């Protein structure tokens, strides 16, 4: 009986160590900006469900038209993204017209990558082209879409 209990304790200990190791890994795993700085206008949709793709054509949504220039829209998006806790820019710039961010979840710090461009709308104004996706796992439980909708709401509230 003691052997069985020892075996169970060892198994539980191994599982706890594995979970802790994974928790550390998602926080310290290196990020290669070249791998994640992907053009949302041309990227192919992935085969997993942990992403959200907004673009004028071929995405999950086209997104709203904002009454501002593409440069103004990207600057507003950048301000909101960088004012969000656990978000940082990893590639590109507003001046380049193409930016990629990493956003980490509150508890586990799972990284999601968000690549953004802005494009002129058909008649006037501008639209976002955004590819937001997870790094670990296959489902984000709607987190990428929810984050993007929140940021769009903040842009609208600011008067766009």
C-alpha positions as CSV (number, residue, x, y, z in Angstrom):
1,X,0.0,0.0,0.0
2,X,2.8,2.4,0.8
3,X,4.3,1.8,-2.6
4,X,1.0,2.8,-4.3
5,X,0.8,5.9,-2.2
6,X,4.4,6.8,-2.9
7,X,3.7,6.3,-6.6
8,X,0.6,8.5,-6.6
9,X,2.5,11.2,-4.7
10,X,5.3,11.0,-7.2
11,X,2.9,11.3,-10.1
12,X,1.2,14.3,-8.5
13,X,4.6,15.9,-7.9
14,X,5.6,15.3,-11.5
15,X,2.3,16.9,-12.8
16,X,2.8,19.9,-10.5
17,X,6.3,20.4,-11.8
18,X,5.2,20.0,-15.4
19,X,2.5,22.7,-14.9
20,X,4.9,25.0,-13.2
21,X,7.4,24.5,-16.0
22,X,4.8,25.3,-18.6
23,X,3.7,28.4,-16.7
24,X,7.3,29.6,-16.6
25,X,7.9,28.7,-20.3
26,X,4.9,30.8,-21.6
27,X,6.3,33.8,-19.8
28,X,10.0,33.4,-20.9
29,X,9.7,31.8,-24.4
30,X,11.6,34.0,-26.8
31,X,9.6,36.0,-29.4
32,X,11.0,36.2,-32.9
33,X,9.4,39.4,-34.3
34,X,10.1,38.2,-37.9
35,X,7.8,35.1,-37.2
36,X,4.9,37.2,-35.8
37,X,5.1,40.4,-37.9
38,X,2.7,39.1,-40.5
39,X,0.7,41.3,-43.0
40,X,-3.0,40.9,-42.1
41,X,-4.0,41.8,-45.6
42,X,-2.3,38.8,-47.2
43,X,-2.1,36.2,-44.4
44,X,-3.9,32.9,-45.0
45,X,-6.4,31.9,-42.2
46,X,-4.9,29.3,-40.0
47,X,-6.4,25.8,-39.4
48,X,-6.9,26.4,-35.7
49,X,-9.7,28.5,-34.0
50,X,-7.5,30.7,-31.8
51,X,-7.4,33.7,-34.1
52,X,-9.4,36.6,-35.3
53,X,-8.9,38.1,-38.8
54,X,-10.5,41.5,-39.7
55,X,-9.8,42.9,-43.1
56,X,-11.7,44.5,-46.0
57,X,-12.0,41.2,-47.8
58,X,-11.5,37.5,-46.8
59,X,-11.6,37.9,-43.1
60,X,-14.0,37.0,-40.4
61,X,-15.3,40.5,-40.5
62,X,-14.6,43.7,-42.5
63,X,-14.7,45.9,-39.4
64,X,-16.1,49.5,-39.2
65,X,-15.1,52.5,-41.2
66,X,-13.6,55.3,-39.1
67,X,-13.8,59.0,-40.0
68,X,-10.1,59.6,-40.1
69,X,-7.1,58.9,-42.3
70,X,-5.3,55.6,-42.1
71,X,-2.4,57.2,-40.3
72,X,-4.6,58.8,-37.7
73,X,-6.4,55.5,-37.2
74,X,-3.2,53.5,-36.7
75,X,-1.9,56.2,-34.3
76,X,-5.2,55.9,-32.3
77,X,-5.0,52.1,-32.3
78,X,-1.4,52.2,-31.2
79,X,-2.2,54.5,-28.2
80,X,-5.0,52.3,-27.0
81,X,-3.0,49.1,-27.5
82,X,0.0,50.4,-25.6
83,X,-2.2,51.7,-22.8
84,X,-3.6,48.2,-22.2
85,X,-1.9,46.2,-19.4
86,X,0.6,43.5,-20.6
87,X,0.7,44.8,-24.2
88,X,3.9,45.8,-26.0
89,X,5.0,46.6,-29.5
90,X,7.4,44.0,-30.9
91,X,7.7,45.1,-34.5
92,X,7.0,47.9,-36.9
93,X,5.8,51.4,-36.1
94,X,3.0,53.8,-36.8
95,X,5.3,55.6,-39.2
96,X,5.8,52.3,-41.1
97,X,2.0,51.9,-41.3
98,X,2.3,48.3,-40.0
99,X,2.7,47.3,-36.3
100,X,2.7,44.0,-34.4
101,X,2.1,43.7,-30.6
102,X,2.2,41.0,-28.1
103,X,-0.6,40.9,-25.5
104,X,-0.3,38.7,-22.5
105,X,-3.3,37.3,-20.5
106,X,-3.7,38.5,-16.9
107,X,-3.1,35.2,-15.0
108,X,-0.9,32.9,-17.0
109,X,0.6,35.5,-19.3
110,X,-0.2,33.5,-22.5
111,X,1.0,35.6,-25.5
112,X,-1.3,36.6,-28.3
113,X,0.2,38.4,-31.3
114,X,-1.7,41.2,-33.0
115,X,-0.6,42.5,-36.4
116,X,-2.2,45.7,-37.7
117,X,-2.4,47.8,-40.8
118,X,-4.9,50.5,-41.8
119,X,-6.3,51.0,-45.3
120,X,-8.3,53.7,-46.9
121,X,-12.1,53.0,-47.0
122,X,-13.9,52.9,-50.2
123,X,-15.4,56.4,-50.2
124,X,-13.6,58.1,-47.3
125,X,-12.2,57.3,-43.9
126,X,-10.1,54.2,-43.0
127,X,-10.5,50.6,-42.0
128,X,-8.4,48.3,-39.8
129,X,-6.8,45.1,-41.1
130,X,-5.9,43.0,-38.0
131,X,-4.7,39.5,-37.5
132,X,-4.8,38.6,-33.8
133,X,-3.8,35.0,-32.8
134,X,-2.6,32.9,-30.0
135,X,0.8,31.3,-29.7
136,X,0.1,28.3,-27.4
137,X,-2.9,26.0,-27.8
138,X,-5.6,25.9,-30.4
139,X,-8.5,27.9,-29.0
140,X,-8.5,31.3,-27.4
141,X,-12.1,31.2,-26.2
142,X,-12.8,34.4,-28.1
143,X,-10.2,36.4,-26.4
144,X,-8.6,37.8,-29.6
145,X,-12.0,39.0,-31.0
146,X,-13.1,40.4,-27.6
147,X,-9.8,42.4,-27.2
148,X,-10.1,43.8,-30.7
149,X,-13.8,44.8,-30.2
150,X,-12.8,46.5,-27.0
151,X,-10.1,48.5,-28.7
152,X,-12.4,49.5,-31.5
153,X,-15.0,50.6,-29.0
154,X,-12.3,52.8,-27.3
155,X,-11.4,54.3,-30.7
156,X,-15.1,55.1,-31.3
157,X,-15.5,56.6,-27.8
158,X,-12.5,58.9,-28.5
159,X,-14.5,60.4,-31.3
160,X,-13.6,58.5,-34.4
